[in-house]
């Protein structure tokens, strides 16, 4: 697909990413969630978090299989998703002021 912000840095505020999963077992689905979204887990009384790609990238998920990130982070997310999903599509999108603020403040999730 190429660079998710073809218009150049600063021209596009965000990237809307839509993906379709391909796993066939619950184990594959669990690994996908661990690698992409991270996972809180515990073992023998210890609690910790397995970091995922989106733990370090400000984002939000407006719907299932949809992620919005800053334009500069789009390529990293698309590349990670391509390893685990059947299909990934993305579009540069303008963001409302409150959405820009959400991404610039580093808030994650939705």
C-alpha positions in Angstrom: 0.0 0.0 0.0 2.8 2.4 0.6 3.1 5.4 2.9 -0.1 6.0 4.8 0.4 9.8 4.5 1.2 10.3 0.9 0.5 14.1 1.1 3.6 14.6 3.3 4.1 15.2 7.0 1.8 17.7 8.6 -0.8 17.6 5.7 -2.8 14.7 7.2 -3.7 14.7 10.8 -4.6 11.0 11.2 -4.9 7.6 9.5 -8.0 5.4 9.7 -7.0 1.7 9.5 -9.5 -1.1 8.9 -8.4 -4.7 9.1 -9.9 -8.2 8.7 -8.5 -11.1 10.8 -7.6 -14.5 9.5 -7.1 -16.7 12.5 -8.9 -20.0 12.8 -8.2 -20.9 16.5 -8.7 -19.1 19.8 -4.9 -19.4 20.4 -4.2 -17.4 17.2 -6.7 -14.8 18.2 -5.1 -14.5 21.6 -1.6 -14.1 20.1 -2.9 -11.4 17.8 -4.4 -9.5 20.7 -1.1 -9.8 22.8 1.1 -8.6 19.9 -1.1 -5.7 18.7 -3.0 -4.5 21.8 -1.0 -5.9 24.7 -2.4 -7.9 27.6 -2.6 -7.7 31.3 -1.6 -11.1 32.8 -0.6 -12.7 36.0 1.4 -15.7 37.1 2.0 -17.1 40.6 0.7 -14.0 42.2 2.6 -11.5 40.0 0.8 -9.1 37.8 2.3 -7.6 34.7 1.5 -6.3 31.3 2.7 -7.8 28.0 3.3 -4.8 25.8 1.8 -4.7 22.4 2.5 -2.4 19.4 -0.4 -0.1 20.3 0.9 0.3 23.9 3.4 2.8 22.6 1.2 4.5 20.0 -1.6 7.0 20.8 -4.7 5.6 19.2 -8.4 4.9 19.6 -10.7 2.2 18.3 -14.0 3.7 17.2 -15.4 0.3 16.1 -14.4 -3.3 15.9 -11.4 -3.8 13.6 -10.9 -0.1 13.2 -8.0 1.9 14.6 -7.3 5.7 14.3 -3.7 6.8 14.8 -1.6 9.9 14.0 -0.3 10.1 10.4 3.3 9.6 11.5 2.4 6.3 13.3 0.3 4.9 10.5 3.0 2.9 8.7 4.2 1.2 11.9 0.7 0.1 12.8 -0.1 -1.1 9.2 3.1 -3.1 9.1 2.4 -4.8 12.4 -1.2 -5.6 11.4 -0.1 -7.1 8.0 1.8 -9.8 10.0 -1.4 -10.9 11.8 -4.4 -10.1 9.5 -5.8 -11.1 6.2 -6.4 -7.7 4.9 -5.4 -4.1 5.9 -6.7 -0.9 4.4 -6.0 2.6 5.4 -7.0 6.1 4.5 -5.6 9.5 5.5 -8.3 11.4 7.4 -8.7 14.9 8.8 -9.3 15.0 12.6 -11.5 17.3 14.7 -9.7 19.4 17.3 -10.8 17.1 20.1 -9.5 14.1 18.2 -6.1 15.8 17.5 -5.9 16.6 21.2 -6.6 13.0 22.1 -3.8 11.7 19.9 -1.3 14.5 20.9 -1.9 13.9 24.6 -1.1 10.2 24.1 -4.4 8.9 25.3 -5.0 5.3 24.2 -8.0 3.1 23.7 -11.6 4.3 23.4 
